[in-house]
């Protein structure tokens, strides 16, 4: 069954236990998901298709980092409905293309309703593209390769999820050394969750498995 066909809330037959609001929820298609997943079509697609999956190319790695730059300071998961607009505005997140953007291009983006219209964040993405345009997918994988836990235990509830990690702290320092900006410990930590380096899904979620950190 197409995951996007799942209802927006828990399955009515799901038995309620103390703390269920913080655990994976049973959706209408019979799959358990992280509780943020069924809050809307965009978040459902983000959860089922992308969150916690290793990027396949350099643009995918750069997109993951850029989305977390835009996510910083906003309500969690609010970036999901903006993803397609951001991809269009930022030239499919190809670093070499973004690096060519001028001050006039930035001014135009500030008028685009599909974009998070924050000049600091937009300029940070352009600067980061300049700093990382020579990185291939292997280089990105090497940057995070030693940050993947040997035995990662996915959290059981959202209350166990932390906003930072030693790996995120180390990655933030590495990125800053390369000239990237707006990459604090929280942004770097969420980048590791987004790319599957750290467990990004709850233990009972169907996405916790092969291809994501914490898989058995």
N, C-alpha and C positions, 0 to 999 in steps of 0.2 A: 504494500500500500504506500502511496506517496505520502511522505511524512508531513507535507504541507497541508494535507487533508485533515489532520488532527484538529479536534476542537480546541477552542482557546483556553479551556480550563481543564482541571482534573476530571477523570472519568467518574461519573456518579457512583459507580460501584466500588470505588476505592475505599478501603476501610480507613477510618481516621484514627491516628495515634497521636499522643502528645509530641509536639515538635514536627508534625507532618508538614507544616507550612515551610519548613526549612530543609526538607528532604526532597529527593526526586519525586515527581508526581506522576501518577498514571494517567496518560492521555487517552482520548477517545479511540485512537488506533491501536491501543494495547501496549504501547511503548512507554517506558518510564523516562522522563526527561528532567533536567535541572529546572527548578521552579520558575526561572526567568524565561524559559523557552516559549511557553504558550501564551505570552502576553500580547502577541501580535504576529501577523504574517512575516514581517521582516525579521523579527527576533527568532521566530521558529526556523526560518531558512538559515539564518546565521548559525544557530545552534546545531542544526542537523547536517549542514553541508560544509561549514568552514571552521567554526570555533574549535580549537584543539587539533587542527590538522596541519602537518608540516607543509609549508609553501613549496611549489614545484619549480619556481624560477626566481630570478633576482627581483623581478617586478612584484612577485607575490610577497617576498620578504619585506620589500620596501613598503608595500601597501599595508602590511600588518603593522609595521612600526608607525606609519603615518596615521592610520586609523586610531591608534592609541594616543598619538599626539593630539588629535582632534577630540578624542574622548576625555582627555584630562579636564577635571573640574566640572564635568557635566553629569547628569543623572546616569547611572549605570545602564548600559545597553541602548542608550538613546541614539548612539551613532549608527546602529543597524539600519534604520530607514533612510539614512543619508548616504549609504555606501555607493549606490549607483550614481548619484549626483556627484559625489566626490571623485569617482573613477573617471567620469566624463570631464570634469573640470581640471583634473590633474593628469590628463593624458594617459589613462590606463596605468598610472603609477610607474611609468617607465622613467627611471632616474635621469637618463640622458636627455629625455624630452623635457622633463620638469626643470632641469638645470638651465635650459635655454629661456625660461620664463623671465620677463623683464618686470621692471617696476610698474609699467603700464598694465601688464597682464595681471599683476597682483591687485591693482586698483579695480580692474574689471571683475575679478573674482569677488571682491568686497561688495559688488552689486548683484551677485548671483544668489538667488534665494535657495538654491540647491546646496550651497556650500555653508559650512560653519564660518560665518563672516567675522573672523577674528584675525586681525592683521598679524599679530605676533605668531599665531599658529601657522598661518599661510606662509609667512616668510620663513618660519622654521622648517617647513616641509621643503621649500625651495632650497634653502641652505643645506639641508640634509641630503637632498638629491645631488648637489654639487660635491658633497663630501663622500658620497657612497657610490657614485656612478661607475666606478671601476670594480665594484664588488660583484662577483658572480655568485650563483647559488651555493657553490662549494665554499666560498669565503664566508658567506652568512652562516652556513652550517658549522664551519669551523669556529666562528665567533661564539656559538652557543653550545658546541659539542661537549665541552667538559662541564656544562651546567646542568646536564640531564642527570637526575638522581639514578643510582644503580637500582634502587628499590623504592619506587614512589608509591605511597599509599593515598589514593584519592580520598578527599574528605567525604564524610557521610552526610553532613549538613552544610548549608551556606555559612552557618555560624563558625565553622572550623576553617573557613577560607580566610587567608591573610591578605592584606593589601601590599605586602612586600615580602622579600625573601633574600637570603644571602646571594643567590644566583642573580637576582634582579639588581642588587647593589653592585655586584661585580660587572655585570653587563653594562649598566649605566656608566661606570667608569671607563670601560673599554670604548663605548661609543663616543663619549666625550673626548677621549684621547684621539679619536679619528676626526674630530671636528664637528660631530653632530651635536645639535642643541635640542632643548626641550625634551630631554630624555632623563628625567629623574628616576628615582628608585621605583616609584609606583608604576610609571609608564613602562619601564623596562621589565618589571615583574609581570604586568599584564601582557606584554609582548611575548614573554615566555609561555604564558598560559594560552594565548591565542595561537601560537605556533606549535603547541603540543610538546614543548620541551619540559614543562611542568604540567601536572594533572589539571586540566581545565574543566573537567566535568565531575559531578558527584559520583560516589561509588555505585549507586543504584541506577544511574543513568545509562541508557542503552549505548551512548557514545563512549563510555569508558570501556576501552578494549583495544584491539589491534589498531595501531596507527596513532595512538595518543599516549602521552606519558602516563605511567601507572598501569599499563596494560599487562596482562598476565601472559 
